[in-house]
Amino acid sequence: MKKRTGKWWAMGLLSSALVMSVFTGAGAASNDSTSEFNELGTARVLIQSDSDVRTSFAEPLEVRHDFGQEGFTLDVNSDQLNQLKSDPNVKITVLKKLKIAEYIEEDQASEPEFSPAAVVPWGIKAIYKNQSLSAATGGADVRVAVLDTGVYTQHPDLTANAEQCNDFTQASPVVTGACNDAHGHGTHVAGTVLADGGGGAGIYGVAPDAKLWAYKVLDDSGSGYEDDIAYAIRYAADQSAQLGVKAIVSMSLGSSGKSTLMANAITYANQKGVLVVAAAGNSGPTVNSIGYPGALVNTVAVAALENVQQNGTYRVADFSSRGKSGQAGDYVIQERDVEVSAPGRAIQSTWNNGGYNSISGTSMATPHISGLAAKIWASNPSWSYQDVRVELQKRATGNDIKGGSNAAVGDDIASGFGFPTVQPGDQ
């Protein structure tokens, strides 16, 4: 094992009160009182120290992820945790989990089907502004890293676009060639980004020519540790730089608590030229309820629309998290702001049984924007990720949303700048 040397900065990393129930929606159990120990009797911790604390144990501790000066993470049992806590030279933070941003309808039963209700779902037609759309196009040469529960990459509508399939939830930092999705959520999200119609019998996503990086960062219950997610963000950024390709990180997950590990990983990704898009959360219509990492200033936070017209526009779903009061009207992104909105209720997409399913949440809105960003970038390959983000904002401003609680003319805390859509010339 590599020996740790040098000064590790005490940065006050990571809240120990990450709340998962914010992102699961109605009908989900609260995890506020969840024990720091999992079913295996271990806890995930971030360690910062001037010395290599692993050598103080009879059996050396195995590092899970090394974040350099930010410290490293590992799994410990209760005795090891108590020993670490008793060392005054060690800064230890017990890590919590983030969860998928799916909204569970109280009266909605999940019933996957083996054929889609429509080749082009309502959300894809809406973002294309074409109710007669028979097929989607675009996104060539752009990679979209879907950080989720994994992806069933053998789905007929996804297999042609699956370029990477990696698992960050196992014992080693990353298991390449594996991204099994026993939940279904990640497969659904991936389909909305780039499903290619499966040769005519399947369903379309927004950008069917984009390539999929399927990164499993959440377990089969839909939750995952922040260090696994942060490591996957950095991995995607490094892959983008090494391969010389445009990449978008799409995260339909979150928590009410801010993670410095993840915030720093997103900054790292930006520095590598990667655009990061994330769900706003499902705690609406409560004000100031945007979750992290979507709440970060350098992440595009996406609110959810439903297929209902109000005041001449689509309506923001009640479950969609709202931004912070006093931050509307300025068209400036601050922390806990909604940036844009997209279809997110009753969205049909690919499922992990090779079929299709309709579910709701800002989880479903996020991949619409990730797919649109891929189309925009494919049409303008010389652009930076900042240019793509500005274009999303510009298009959203031109398609204002006035329906739903807290929605209003212009920049508002429900829909943000508005609903960005496909424009003529997009590839």
C-alpha positions in Angstrom: 0.0 0.0 0.0 1.1 3.5 -0.7 2.3 5.4 2.4 0.6 8.7 3.1 2.9 11.6 3.8 2.7 15.4 4.0 0.2 17.8 5.5 -3.5 17.1 4.9 -5.5 20.3 5.1 -8.3 20.4 7.7 -11.1 21.7 5.5 -14.1 20.9 7.7 -15.2 18.5 5.0 -18.7 17.1 4.6 -21.9 17.5 6.5 -22.7 14.5 8.7 -26.5 15.2 8.3 -27.2 14.3 4.7 -30.9 13.6 4.4 -31.9 11.1 1.8 -35.7 11.4 2.1 -35.6 14.8 0.4 -35.0 13.1 -2.9 -37.2 10.0 -2.7 -40.6 11.8 -2.7 -43.9 10.9 -1.1 -44.2 7.4 0.2 -40.5 7.0 0.9 -39.3 6.4 4.4 -37.1 9.0 6.1 -33.5 8.1 6.7 -32.7 11.0 9.0 -32.0 8.6 11.9 -30.1 6.0 9.8 -27.2 4.4 11.7 -23.8 5.3 10.5 -23.2 1.5 10.3 -24.5 -0.5 7.3 -25.9 -4.0 7.3 -22.3 -5.3 7.2 -21.5 -3.5 10.4 -19.1 -1.1 8.8 -19.1 2.7 8.4 -17.6 4.7 5.5 -15.3 7.5 6.8 -13.1 10.2 5.4 -9.7 10.4 7.1 -7.4 13.4 7.4 -4.1 13.0 9.3 -0.4 13.9 9.3 0.5 10.3 9.6 -0.6 7.0 8.1 -3.2 5.9 10.6 -3.7 2.5 8.9 -0.5 1.1 10.3 -1.9 1.4 13.9 -4.2 -1.5 13.4 -3.4 -5.2 13.7 -4.8 -5.7 10.2 -3.9 -2.7 7.9 -7.0 -0.8 6.7 -7.6 -0.8 2.9 -8.1 2.6 1.3 -11.2 2.9 -0.8 -10.6 6.2 -2.5 -7.6 8.5 -2.3 -8.5 12.2 -2.7 -5.0 13.6 -2.1 -4.9 16.5 0.3 -8.6 16.1 1.0 -7.8 12.8 2.6 -8.8 9.2 1.9 -11.9 7.1 2.6 -12.3 3.6 4.0 -14.7 1.2 5.7 -14.3 0.6 9.4 -16.1 -1.4 12.1 -17.2 0.1 15.4 -13.9 -0.7 17.2 -11.8 0.8 14.5 -14.0 3.8 14.4 -13.7 4.4 18.1 -9.9 4.0 17.9 -9.8 6.6 15.1 -12.0 9.0 17.1 -9.7 8.7 20.1 -6.7 9.9 18.1 -6.3 13.7 18.5 -4.1 13.8 15.4 -6.8 12.4 13.1 -9.7 14.3 11.6 -12.5 11.8 10.8 -15.8 12.4 9.1 -18.5 9.7 8.9 -19.9 9.7 5.4 -23.6 9.4 4.6 -25.4 8.4 1.5 -27.3 10.1 -1.3 -30.3 8.8 -3.0 -32.1 8.7 -6.3 -34.4 11.7 -7.1 -37.5 9.7 -8.1 -40.9 10.8 -6.9 -43.1 8.0 -5.8 -46.7 8.6 -6.5 -48.9 7.4 -3.7 -51.4 5.8 -6.1 -48.9 4.9 -8.8 -48.0 1.2 -9.2 -44.8 0.5 -11.1 -45.8 -1.8 -14.0 -43.0 -2.3 -16.6 -44.2 -3.0 -20.1 -42.4 -4.8 -22.9 -43.4 -2.4 -25.6 -43.5 1.4 -25.3 -46.7 3.3 -25.3 -45.2 5.7 -27.9 -41.9 5.6 -29.8 -41.4 9.2 -28.9 -42.6 10.0 -25.3 -44.4 13.2 -24.5 -41.3 14.7 -22.9 -39.2 14.2 -26.0 -41.9 15.7 -28.2 -42.1 18.7 -25.8 -38.3 19.4 -25.8 -38.3 19.1 -29.6 -41.4 21.3 -29.8 -42.9 18.9 -32.2 -46.0 16.8 -31.3 -45.7 14.9 -34.6 -42.1 13.9 -34.0 -41.4 10.3 -35.1 -37.7 10.0 -34.3 -35.1 12.0 -32.4 -31.5 12.7 -33.7 -28.2 14.2 -32.6 -25.6 14.2 -30.0 -22.8 12.6 -32.0 -19.3 12.5 -30.5 -20.5 13.6 -27.1 -20.3 11.4 -24.1 -22.9 11.4 -21.3 -21.9 9.8 -18.0 -25.0 8.7 -16.2 -24.1 8.3 -12.5 -26.9 6.2 -11.1 -28.0 2.6 -10.1 -26.2 1.3 -13.2 -27.6 0.6 -16.6 -28.9 -2.5 -18.4 -26.6 -1.9 -21.4 -28.1 -4.9 -23.3 -31.4 -3.1 -23.7 -32.1 -3.0 -27.4 -32.5 0.8 -27.3 -29.3 1.4 -25.5 -26.8 -1.3 -26.5 -25.5 0.5 -29.6 -24.6 3.6 -27.6 -23.1 2.0 -24.5 -19.4 2.8 -24.6 -18.4 2.4 -20.9 -19.9 0.3 -18.1 -18.2 0.8 -14.7 -19.1 0.0 -11.1 -17.9 2.3 -8.3 -19.8 0.6 -5.5 -17.6 -2.5 -5.1 -14.6 -3.1 -3.0 -12.0 -1.7 -5.4 -12.1 2.0 -6.6 -13.7 1.0 -9.9 -14.7 -2.3 -11.6 -14.6 -1.8 -15.3 -17.0 -3.7 -17.6 -19.7 -4.0 -14.9 -22.7 -1.7 -14.3 -25.6 -4.0 -13.4 -28.8 -2.2 -12.7 -31.0 -4.3 -10.4 -33.1 -1.2 -9.6 -34.2 0.1 -13.0 -33.7 3.8 -12.3 -30.4 4.2 -14.0 -31.6 2.4 -17.1 -34.6 4.7 -17.3 -32.5 7.8 -17.0 -30.1 6.6 -19.7 -32.9 6.0 -22.0 -34.2 9.5 -21.8 -30.8 10.8 -22.6 -30.0 8.7 -25.6 -32.2 5.7 -26.4 -32.0 5.2 -30.2 -35.4 3.5 -30.9 -34.1 0.0 -31.0 -34.3 -0.3 -34.8 -37.8 1.0 -34.9 -39.6 -1.0 -32.2 -38.3 0.8 -29.2 -38.2 4.3 -27.7 -36.2 7.5 -28.4 -34.3 9.7 -26.0 -33.3 13.3 -26.7 -29.8 12.6 -28.2 -29.7 9.1 -29.7 -26.3 9.6 -31.4 -24.5 10.4 -28.1 -22.4 7.7 -26.3 -23.3 6.4 -22.9 -20.9 6.1 -20.0 -22.9 4.0 -17.5 -21.4 4.5 -14.0 -23.0 2.6 -11.2 -22.6 4.8 -8.0 -25.8 3.8 -6.3 -26.6 0.3 -4.9 -29.6 -1.7 -5.8 -31.8 0.1 -3.3 -31.0 3.4 -5.0 -28.5 4.9 -2.5 -24.8 5.4 -2.5 -21.9 6.9 -0.6 -20.7 10.4 -1.5 -17.1 9.4 -1.9 -18.0 6.8 -4.6 -20.0 9.5 -6.4 -17.2 12.0 -6.1 -14.6 9.5 -7.4 -16.9 8.7 -10.4 -17.2 12.4 -11.2 -13.4 12.7 -11.2 -13.1 9.5 -13.2 -15.4 10.8 -15.9 -13.5 14.1 -16.1 -10.2 12.2 -16.4 -11.6 10.0 -19.1 -12.9 13.1 -21.0 -9.4 14.6 -20.9 -7.5 11.5 -21.7 -9.7 10.6 -24.7 -10.1 14.1 -25.9 -13.9 14.0 -26.0 -16.7 16.2 -24.8 -18.4 14.9 -21.7 -21.5 15.6 -19.6 -22.0 14.2 -16.1 -25.7 13.6 -15.4 -26.8 12.9 -11.8 -30.4 12.1 -10.9 -29.6 11.9 -7.3 -29.0 14.1 -4.2 -29.3 15.0 -0.6 -30.3 18.0 1.5 -26.7 18.2 2.9 -23.7 19.7 1.1 -20.7 17.4 0.5 -17.4 19.2 0.0 -16.0 16.0 -1.5 -18.6 16.1 -4.2 -18.4 19.9 -4.6 -14.6 19.7 -5.1 -15.1 16.8 -7.6 -17.5 18.9 -9.7 -15.0 21.8 -9.7 -12.4 19.4 -10.8 -14.7 18.2 -13.6 -15.4 21.8 -14.7 -11.6 22.4 -14.9 -11.4 19.4 -17.2 -14.1 21.0 -19.4 -17.0 18.8 -18.3 -20.6 20.0 -17.9 -22.4 18.8 -14.8 -26.2 18.5 -14.7 -28.2 17.3 -11.6 -31.7 17.0 -10.2 -33.2 19.8 -8.2 -35.0 17.4 -5.8 -38.5 16.4 -4.9 -39.3 18.4 -1.9 -41.7 20.9 -3.6 -43.5 23.0 -3.4 -41.6 23.9 -0.3 -39.4 27.0 -0.8 -35.6 26.7 -0.5 -35.6 22.9 -0.9 -33.1 22.4 -3.7 -30.9 19.5 -2.9 -27.2 18.9 -3.5 -25.3 18.6 -5.7 -27.9 20.3 -7.9 -27.8 23.3 -5.5 -24.2 24.1 -6.3 -23.5 27.1 -8.4 -21.4 25.2 -10.9 -24.1 22.5 -11.4 -27.2 22.9 -13.7 -30.2 22.2 -11.4 -33.2 20.9 -13.2 -36.8 21.2 -12.1 -39.7 18.9 -13.3 -42.6 19.8 -15.6 -45.8 17.9 -16.1 -47.8 17.5 -19.2 -50.4 20.0 -18.2 -50.9 23.5 -19.6 -51.4 26.4 -17.2 -51.1 30.1 -18.1 -50.2 29.1 -21.6 -47.2 26.9 -20.7 -46.3 23.6 -19.1 -46.8 23.4 -15.4 -44.1 22.8 -12.8 -44.9 19.7 -10.8 -45.8 20.3 -7.2 -43.2 17.7 -6.0 -40.4 19.6 -7.8 -38.1 21.4 -5.3 -38.3 25.2 -5.3 -35.4 27.7 -5.0 -34.6 30.2 -2.4 -36.9 33.2 -1.9 -35.3 36.5 -2.9 -33.2 34.9 -5.7 -35.8 35.2 -8.4 -35.8 37.7 -11.3 -32.1 38.3 -11.6 -31.1 35.6 -14.1 -28.1 34.9 -11.9 -27.4 31.4 -10.6 -26.8 31.4 -6.9 -26.6 28.4 -4.5 -29.9 26.6 -4.1 -31.3 28.1 -7.4 -33.3 26.2 -10.0 -31.6 26.9 -13.3 -33.9 25.3 -15.9 -36.8 22.9 -16.1 -37.8 20.0 -18.3 -40.4 17.2 -18.5 -40.4 15.0 -15.3 -43.8 13.6 -14.6 -45.1 10.3 -16.0 -42.0 9.8 -18.2 -41.8 6.6 -20.1 -38.3 5.2 -20.8 -36.2 2.1 -20.9 -36.2 -0.4 -18.0 -33.8 -3.0 -16.7 -35.9 -6.0 -17.9 -35.5 -4.9 -21.6 -38.9 -3.3 -21.5 -40.2 0.2 -20.5 -41.6 1.9 -17.5 -43.2 5.3 -16.6 -42.0 7.0 -13.5 -41.8 10.6 -12.2 -39.3 12.9 -10.5 -36.7 15.5 -11.1 -34.6 12.4 -11.9 -36.6 12.2 -15.1 -36.2 15.9 -15.9 -32.5 15.9 -15.6 -31.7 13.5 -18.5 -33.8 15.6 -20.8 -31.4 18.5 -20.2 -28.3 16.3 -20.4 -29.5 15.0 -23.8 -30.3 18.5 -25.0 -26.8 19.7 -23.9 -25.3 16.8 -25.9 -27.2 17.9 -29.0 -26.1 21.5 -28.5 -22.5 20.5 -28.0 -22.5 18.2 -31.1 -23.8 21.1 -33.1 -21.0 23.4 -31.8 -17.9 21.2 -31.2 -15.6 24.2 -30.6 -17.7 25.4 -27.7 -16.6 25.0 -24.0 -18.9 23.6 -21.4 -19.6 27.2 -20.2 -20.8 28.0 -23.7 -23.2 25.1 -23.7 -24.5 26.1 -20.3 -25.1 29.7 -21.4 -26.9 28.4 -24.5 -29.2 26.3 -22.2 -29.9 29.4 -20.2 -30.6 31.5 -23.3 -33.0 28.9 -24.7 -34.8 28.6 -21.4 -35.2 32.3 -21.1 -36.9 32.2 -24.6 -39.4 29.6 -23.4 -40.6 30.9 -20.1 -42.7 28.7 -17.8 -45.6 30.4 -16.0 -47.6 27.3 -14.6 -47.3 25.9 -11.2 -46.8 27.1 -7.6 -44.2 29.9 -7.5 -43.9 30.0 -11.3 -44.0 33.5 -12.7 -42.9 35.6 -15.7 -39.2 35.5 -16.1 -36.6 33.9 -13.7 -38.5 32.3 -10.9 -37.8 29.8 -8.0 -40.0 27.0 -9.6 -38.8 26.8 -13.2 -35.6 28.8 -13.1 -34.9 30.5 -16.4 -37.5 28.4 -18.2 -37.6 25.3 -20.4 -34.8 25.1 -23.0 -35.7 23.2 -26.2 -34.3 21.9 -29.4 -33.8 24.5 -32.1 -33.4 24.3 -35.9 -29.8 23.4 -36.8 -29.2 21.2 -33.7 -27.4 18.0 -34.6 
